[in-house]
């Protein structure tokens, strides 16, 4: 199917229908004088795909990462610097 360019005036007067067409997967080009200036596409197609486990095996968590902090670091957080 060839790409058609919808004029600005037509896009303004039929925006809700164009949005429905874009939501169904059609790509709508909006422009003037036969030249596309904007593209209306489905928001679902714009969502990036999530990649789970992207950093698997690249990070090392020490066994004592949740151990209590040393007293001098706790003091620094509480503003008791000497």
C-alpha positions in Angstrom: 0.0 0.0 0.0 1.5 3.3 -1.0 2.1 5.9 1.6 -0.4 8.8 1.5 0.1 12.2 3.0 -2.8 13.8 4.8 -3.0 17.6 4.6 -2.8 19.7 7.7 -6.3 20.9 7.3 -7.7 17.4 6.8 -5.7 16.1 9.8 -7.2 18.9 12.0 -10.7 18.1 10.9 -10.5 14.3 11.2 -7.9 13.8 14.0 -10.0 11.3 15.9 -10.4 9.0 12.8 -6.6 9.3 12.1 -5.8 8.4 15.6 -8.0 5.3 15.3 -6.3 4.3 12.1 -2.8 4.8 13.7 -3.9 2.8 16.8 -4.8 -0.1 14.5 -1.2 -0.1 13.1 -1.4 2.2 10.1 1.3 4.9 9.8 -0.2 8.3 8.9 2.0 11.0 7.3 0.8 14.6 7.8 2.2 17.4 5.8 1.5 20.0 3.2 2.1 20.4 -0.5 2.7 16.7 -0.9 5.6 16.6 1.5 5.4 14.8 4.9 6.3 16.9 7.9 5.1 14.6 10.7 4.3 10.9 11.3 1.3 9.6 13.4 1.9 6.1 14.6 0.5 3.8 17.3 1.8 4.5 20.8 2.1 0.8 21.3 4.8 0.6 18.6 6.8 3.3 20.2 7.3 1.5 23.5 10.8 0.1 23.9 11.0 -3.6 24.6 12.3 -4.5 28.1 15.2 -6.8 28.3 15.4 -8.7 31.5 18.7 -10.0 32.7 20.7 -7.4 30.8 23.5 -7.3 33.4 23.4 -10.9 34.4 26.9 -12.1 35.3 28.4 -8.6 35.0 27.8 -7.5 38.6 29.2 -9.0 41.7 27.4 -8.4 45.0 29.6 -9.1 48.0 28.4 -11.5 50.7 28.4 -8.7 53.4 26.8 -5.9 51.3 24.0 -5.6 53.9 26.3 -5.7 56.9 26.0 -2.8 59.3 28.1 0.3 58.4 31.2 1.2 60.4 30.5 3.8 63.2 32.5 6.6 61.4 30.4 6.3 58.2 27.2 6.4 60.3 28.5 9.5 62.1 29.2 11.2 58.7 25.6 10.5 57.5 24.3 11.9 60.8 26.5 15.0 60.4 28.8 14.2 63.3 32.0 14.9 61.5 35.0 15.6 63.7 
